[in-house]
């Protein structure tokens, strides 16, 4: 079983990470580059030259792709382990697990801390990290109770856990805003959430598919 989980996670994570990297290259990085021009223009002593060379852009894409694949394999391990504990899954059930992962790791944190482009004023990093981890943990736990608990009291507790981080509230900067136009920030947040949604659907579906197929090998 352990070997099956590892192979499933490796295959799903590799394909899911590469898919996310392709989407980021086409849709996310151009927005980041545009935002960086505003950040560079606001920095004293810097000229308004392109933010990075073609070579530097290729290095960034390559390093991001490696990071995406490594992270995707880690997420796929979590998904596949959960799938194995709950009786397995096919492609369609894997999609449901992917939706749960998207809700816990992307959507719920983004309600308080939306994806930010370079130059955005933000609260201190430790405070944001603590709130993000708390939100992911409570959302994942709440979704698990809502989906698998039989007693309505446990399901109600799950709803409370999901809501709690947003009642506490995400840390906010003293001066909201940033160097880039607000519309560009909104564009980036929507693109990042869309890319994350596609990634999690692919990761969940592939995990369910490979977990079923490897049983036949």
Secondary structure, DSSP 8 states (H G I E B T S, - for coil): -HHHHHHHHHHHHHHHHHHHHHHIIIIIHHHHHHHHHHHHHTSTT-----SS-HHHHHHHHHHHHHHHHHHHHHHHHHHHHHHHHTT---HHHHHHHHHHHHIIIIIHHHHHS----TTB----HHHHHHHHHHHHHHHHHHHHHHHH--SHHHHHHHHHHHHHHHHH-----SS--BSS-HHHHHHHHHHHHHHHHHHHHHHHHHHHHHHHHHH--
